[in-house]
Amino acid sequence: MNFKKIGSLVLSGLMTMTLLAGCGSKQAAPTSAGKGDAQNLKGKNLVVYVSFHEDEAKALLDDFKEKTGCNYSFIRMPTGEAITRIVAEKDAPKADILIGGTADAHELMKQKDLNDKYVSENAKDIPVEYRDKDGHWTGLYVEPLSIGINEDRWEKEFAPKGLKRPETFEDLLKPEFKGEIIMPDPKTSGTGYTIVSSLVQARGEEKAMEYLGKLKNNVAQFTGSGFTPAQKVGTGEYLICLNFMDDQLIVKKSGFNISSRIPNEAGWTICSLSKLKNGPNDEAGKAFVDYCLTKEAGDILGDFSMAISTRADVKIPEGGQKLSELPIFKAFDFNKSGKDKKDLQGKWSKLK
């Protein structure tokens, strides 16, 4: 079977980065989701930059529109591209919200005075460790890094050689896997940068960079998006991916035979939400933050993202784990990660 040919055909249908407008839908009575969306926003507009899955964003925004009457538009882009755009638009912001992307990116926006301090009434239902203490961003769900494997190819091509499935970061350095690994580019993807930053914090910069140099030589492709590696492993174009587990679970839920393993001391992030400073639609922006922190929104996010919600009352996705059971590097400092980003991205680029 020509996996690479099949993979390219499937991906051509899966990968889109488009500007979408909210579809017409009936206006329902306001709910108790938060004080913002208790207002009638009919005729108002909301502009959102999205750094997670397009379908996930549209499901949220359609429900928000139905409840409030607020129109919307959104642009989907990788986290790094979104931050670059927000910085460029600082003096005349075009969007109200950044939803998705890694916590270090939202922390970086806080340091650059790009996201508003807005503490929604619904933030009380999010544990303090999953939101900014000053109220500049709030975590929606937790994403641990994971090693994804195409099980069909493994059983056919690699199991007969007596190889053991990779379960640790060091396993990814084995010569048998050279050219069969795909991961997001730390220069453009928040997922990719989380790999670099978390390893540096866990191991120290010298040891981490030594490891990353070896890993870089074993990787066949670096992608602009954090989701793409899981897609290409799902279709068999590559054997192994290193990205967030929920991306792998989405691909598995779509019918592809991919398995996931969280390595010990894995990096992780909190998929976060920020209201952008001086956005054109302040009222709608606050209402959308209120809405996103409800259980109802958490259930929608869980159905699409397959991630682990920061709300305790949202069910754990199939194949997921409780927050307390994740073998992650719990000391990961998002504030430090945000401050170190430019420096570490530069050092990554210089690795041979």
C-alpha positions as CSV (number, residue, x, y, z in Angstrom):
1,M,0.0,0.0,0.0
2,N,1.4,3.4,-0.9
3,F,0.9,5.2,2.4
4,K,2.5,8.5,1.2
5,K,0.2,8.8,-1.8
6,I,-2.8,8.0,0.3
7,G,-1.6,10.4,3.0
8,S,-1.2,13.3,0.6
9,L,-4.7,12.8,-0.9
10,V,-6.3,12.6,2.5
11,L,-4.4,15.7,3.8
12,S,-5.4,17.8,0.8
13,G,-9.0,17.4,2.0
14,L,-8.2,17.8,5.7
15,M,-5.9,20.8,5.8
16,T,-7.6,24.2,5.4
17,M,-6.8,27.7,6.7
18,T,-9.7,29.9,5.8
19,L,-11.6,32.9,6.9
20,L,-15.1,31.9,7.9
21,A,-18.2,33.9,8.8
22,G,-20.9,32.6,11.2
23,C,-23.8,31.0,9.5
24,G,-27.4,32.2,10.1
25,S,-29.1,30.6,13.0
26,K,-32.0,31.2,15.3
27,Q,-31.5,33.4,18.3
28,A,-32.2,31.7,21.6
29,A,-33.0,33.2,24.9
30,P,-30.0,34.3,26.9
31,T,-28.6,31.8,29.3
32,S,-26.8,32.0,32.7
33,A,-23.4,31.3,31.0
34,G,-22.0,34.6,32.3
35,K,-22.9,38.2,32.7
36,G,-21.5,39.1,29.2
37,D,-23.7,36.7,27.2
38,A,-26.8,37.6,29.3
39,Q,-26.8,40.7,27.2
40,N,-28.5,40.8,23.8
41,L,-25.6,41.0,21.3
42,K,-27.8,40.8,18.1
43,G,-26.2,43.0,15.4
44,K,-22.8,43.0,17.2
45,N,-19.7,41.4,15.7
46,L,-16.9,39.3,17.1
47,V,-13.5,38.7,15.4
48,V,-11.5,35.7,16.6
49,Y,-8.0,34.4,15.8
50,V,-8.0,30.6,16.2
51,S,-5.0,28.4,17.0
52,F,-6.7,25.1,17.4
53,H,-9.0,23.1,15.1
54,E,-11.3,24.9,12.7
55,D,-14.3,22.6,13.4
56,E,-13.8,23.1,17.1
57,A,-13.9,26.9,16.8
58,K,-16.9,26.8,14.5
59,A,-18.9,24.6,16.9
60,L,-18.2,27.0,19.8
61,L,-18.9,30.2,17.7
62,D,-22.1,28.8,16.3
63,D,-23.4,28.0,19.7
64,F,-22.4,31.4,21.0
65,K,-24.2,33.1,18.1
66,E,-27.3,31.0,18.7
67,K,-27.4,32.1,22.4
68,T,-26.5,35.7,21.9
69,G,-27.3,36.8,18.3
70,C,-23.7,37.9,17.9
71,N,-22.2,37.5,14.4
72,Y,-18.7,36.4,14.1
73,S,-15.7,35.8,11.8
74,F,-12.5,33.9,12.4
75,I,-9.1,33.1,10.9
76,R,-7.4,29.9,11.7
77,M,-3.6,30.0,11.9
78,P,-0.7,28.4,13.9
79,T,0.2,29.9,17.3
80,G,3.4,31.5,16.1
81,E,1.7,33.2,13.1
82,A,-1.1,34.4,15.3
83,I,1.3,36.1,17.8
84,T,3.2,37.7,14.9
85,R,0.0,39.1,13.5
86,I,-1.2,40.4,16.9
87,V,2.1,42.1,17.5
88,A,1.9,43.7,14.0
89,E,-1.6,44.9,14.7
90,K,-0.9,46.3,18.2
91,D,-1.6,49.9,17.3
92,A,-4.8,49.0,15.4
93,P,-6.1,45.6,16.6
94,K,-8.3,43.8,14.1
95,A,-9.4,40.9,16.4
96,D,-11.1,40.6,19.8
97,I,-10.0,37.1,20.9
98,L,-7.2,34.6,20.5
99,I,-8.5,31.2,21.3
100,G,-6.2,28.2,21.3
101,G,-2.4,28.1,21.3
102,T,0.0,27.3,24.1
103,A,0.0,29.0,27.5
104,D,3.5,30.3,27.0
105,A,2.2,32.2,23.9
106,H,-0.5,33.9,25.9
107,E,2.0,34.6,28.6
108,L,4.2,36.3,26.0
109,M,1.3,38.4,25.0
110,K,0.8,39.4,28.6
111,Q,4.5,40.5,28.8
112,K,4.0,42.6,25.6
113,D,0.8,44.1,26.9
114,L,-1.3,42.6,24.1
115,N,-4.1,40.8,26.1
116,D,-6.5,42.5,28.5
117,K,-6.9,41.7,32.1
118,Y,-10.5,40.3,32.2
119,V,-11.6,38.0,35.0
120,S,-14.9,36.4,34.0
121,E,-17.3,35.4,36.8
122,N,-17.0,31.9,35.4
123,A,-13.2,31.7,36.0
124,K,-14.0,30.6,39.5
125,D,-14.7,27.2,38.1
126,I,-11.2,26.9,36.6
127,P,-8.5,25.8,39.1
128,V,-6.0,28.6,39.7
129,E,-3.1,26.6,38.4
130,Y,-4.7,26.6,34.9
131,R,-5.2,30.3,34.6
132,D,-3.1,33.5,34.8
133,K,-3.1,34.8,38.3
134,D,-3.6,38.3,37.0
135,G,-6.5,37.4,34.7
136,H,-4.8,38.0,31.3
137,W,-5.6,34.4,30.0
138,T,-7.5,31.4,31.1
139,G,-6.9,27.7,30.4
140,L,-9.5,25.7,28.6
141,Y,-7.9,22.3,28.5
142,V,-4.6,20.5,29.2
143,E,-2.5,19.0,26.4
144,P,0.4,16.7,27.2
145,L,3.1,15.8,24.6
146,S,2.9,12.3,23.3
147,I,4.6,9.9,20.9
148,G,2.1,8.8,18.2
149,I,2.6,5.6,16.2
150,N,0.9,4.3,13.1
151,E,0.0,0.8,14.3
152,D,-0.7,-0.7,10.8
153,R,2.8,0.2,9.6
154,W,4.3,-0.9,12.9
155,E,2.8,-4.4,12.8
156,K,3.7,-4.8,9.1
157,E,7.2,-3.3,8.9
158,F,8.7,-2.9,12.3
159,A,7.3,-5.5,14.7
160,P,8.8,-8.4,12.5
161,K,12.3,-6.9,13.2
162,G,11.8,-7.4,16.9
163,L,11.8,-3.7,17.7
164,K,10.1,-2.2,20.8
165,R,7.6,0.7,20.3
166,P,9.1,4.0,21.3
167,E,8.0,5.1,24.7
168,T,10.7,7.5,25.8
169,F,12.3,10.6,24.3
170,E,15.6,8.6,24.0
171,D,13.8,5.9,22.0
172,L,13.2,8.5,19.2
173,L,17.0,8.6,18.6
174,K,17.3,5.0,17.5
175,P,18.7,4.7,14.0
176,E,15.8,2.5,12.9
177,F,13.5,5.4,13.2
178,K,15.6,7.9,11.2
179,G,13.4,9.4,8.4
180,E,10.2,8.1,9.9
181,I,9.6,10.8,12.5
182,I,7.6,14.0,12.0
183,M,7.1,16.9,14.5
184,P,6.1,20.5,14.4
185,D,8.7,23.2,13.8
186,P,9.6,25.0,17.1
187,K,10.1,28.3,15.1
188,T,6.4,28.4,14.0
189,S,4.4,26.1,16.1
190,G,3.5,26.5,19.7
191,T,3.5,22.7,20.0
192,G,7.0,22.5,18.6
193,Y,8.3,25.2,20.9
194,T,6.8,23.3,23.9
195,I,8.9,20.3,23.0
196,V,12.1,22.4,23.1
197,S,11.2,24.6,26.1
198,S,10.0,21.7,28.4
199,L,13.1,19.6,27.7
200,V,15.3,22.6,28.5
201,Q,13.6,23.2,31.8
202,A,13.5,19.5,32.7
203,R,17.1,18.6,31.7
204,G,19.0,21.9,31.7
205,E,19.9,23.7,28.5
206,E,23.2,21.9,27.7
207,K,21.8,18.4,28.0
208,A,18.5,19.3,26.3
209,M,20.3,21.0,23.3
210,E,22.5,18.0,22.9
211,Y,19.5,15.7,22.8
212,L,17.5,18.0,20.5
213,G,20.4,18.1,18.0
214,K,20.3,14.3,17.8
215,L,16.5,14.3,17.5
216,K,16.7,17.0,14.7
217,N,18.8,14.6,12.6
218,N,16.3,11.8,13.0
219,V,13.3,13.8,12.0
220,A,12.2,13.7,8.4
221,Q,9.8,16.7,8.4
222,F,9.1,19.8,10.5
223,T,5.6,21.2,10.0
224,G,4.1,24.7,10.6
225,S,1.1,23.3,12.4
226,G,1.1,21.1,15.5
227,F,-1.8,19.0,14.2
228,T,-0.2,18.0,10.9
229,P,2.2,15.4,12.3
230,A,-0.7,13.4,13.8
231,Q,-2.6,13.6,10.4
232,K,0.4,12.3,8.5
233,V,1.1,9.5,10.9
234,G,-2.5,8.5,10.9
235,T,-2.5,8.1,7.1
236,G,0.9,6.2,7.3
237,E,3.0,8.8,5.5
238,Y,5.3,8.6,8.6
239,L,5.6,6.1,11.3
240,I,6.0,8.3,14.4
241,C,4.9,11.8,15.4
242,L,5.7,13.9,18.5
243,N,3.0,16.4,19.3
244,F,0.1,16.8,21.7
245,M,-1.9,13.7,22.6
246,D,-5.3,15.2,21.9
247,D,-4.3,15.8,18.2
248,Q,-3.5,12.1,18.0
249,L,-6.8,11.1,19.7
250,I,-8.7,13.2,17.1
251,V,-7.0,11.4,14.3
252,K,-7.7,8.0,16.0
253,K,-11.4,9.0,16.5
254,S,-11.5,9.7,12.7
255,G,-10.8,6.1,12.1
256,F,-7.0,5.9,11.7
257,N,-5.1,3.3,13.6
258,I,-2.8,5.5,15.7
259,S,-1.7,4.8,19.3
260,S,-0.3,7.3,21.8
261,R,2.3,7.1,24.6
262,I,3.1,9.9,27.0
263,P,6.8,9.8,27.8
264,N,7.9,10.4,31.4
265,E,8.4,14.1,32.2
266,A,6.7,15.1,29.0
267,G,6.1,18.7,28.3
268,W,2.6,20.0,28.3
269,T,0.6,23.1,27.9
270,I,-2.7,24.7,28.7
271,C,-4.8,25.5,25.6
272,S,-5.7,29.1,26.5
273,L,-8.0,32.0,25.8
274,S,-7.2,35.7,25.8
275,K,-9.2,38.8,25.2
276,L,-7.0,41.0,23.0
277,K,-6.3,44.6,24.2
278,N,-8.3,47.3,22.4
279,G,-10.1,44.9,20.2
280,P,-12.8,46.4,18.0
281,N,-15.7,44.7,19.8
282,D,-15.1,44.9,23.6
283,E,-18.6,43.9,24.7
284,A,-18.7,40.8,22.4
285,G,-15.2,39.8,23.4
286,K,-16.0,39.8,27.1
287,A,-19.2,37.8,26.5
288,F,-17.3,35.2,24.5
289,V,-14.8,34.7,27.3
290,D,-17.7,34.3,29.7
291,Y,-19.3,31.7,27.4
292,C,-16.1,29.7,26.8
293,L,-15.6,29.1,30.5
294,T,-19.0,27.4,31.0
295,K,-19.5,23.6,31.2
296,E,-21.6,23.8,28.1
297,A,-18.6,25.2,26.1
298,G,-16.3,22.7,27.8
299,D,-18.4,19.8,26.6
300,I,-18.3,21.1,23.0
301,L,-14.5,21.5,23.3
302,G,-14.2,18.0,24.7
303,D,-16.2,16.5,21.9
304,F,-14.0,18.1,19.2
305,S,-10.6,18.4,20.9
306,M,-10.4,15.1,22.7
307,A,-8.4,17.0,25.3
308,I,-8.6,17.1,29.1
309,S,-10.8,20.0,30.3
310,T,-9.7,22.3,33.1
311,R,-13.2,22.0,34.4
312,A,-13.7,19.0,36.7
313,D,-17.3,18.6,35.5
314,V,-16.4,17.9,31.8
315,K,-16.0,14.2,31.0
316,I,-12.5,12.8,30.2
317,P,-12.2,11.9,26.5
318,E,-11.9,8.3,25.4
319,G,-8.2,7.4,25.5
320,G,-7.4,10.3,27.8
321,Q,-6.4,10.3,31.5
322,K,-7.2,12.3,34.6
323,L,-5.1,15.4,35.1
324,S,-3.7,13.9,38.3
325,E,-2.5,10.8,36.5
326,L,-0.6,12.4,33.6
327,P,3.2,11.5,33.8
328,I,4.1,15.1,32.8
329,F,6.8,17.5,33.9
330,K,4.7,19.2,36.5
331,A,7.3,21.9,37.3
332,F,7.1,23.3,33.7
333,D,7.1,27.1,34.1
334,F,5.0,28.8,31.4
335,N,6.1,32.3,32.4
336,K,9.8,31.3,31.9
337,S,8.9,29.5,28.7
338,G,7.4,32.7,27.3
339,K,10.4,34.8,28.3
340,D,12.9,32.3,26.8
341,K,11.1,31.9,23.5
342,K,13.2,34.0,21.2
343,D,16.4,32.8,22.7
344,L,15.5,29.1,22.5
345,Q,14.1,29.3,19.0
346,G,17.4,30.9,17.9
347,K,19.4,28.1,19.5
348,W,17.1,25.5,17.9
349,S,17.7,27.0,14.5
350,K,21.5,26.7,14.9
351,L,21.4,23.1,15.8
352,K,23.0,20.9,13.1
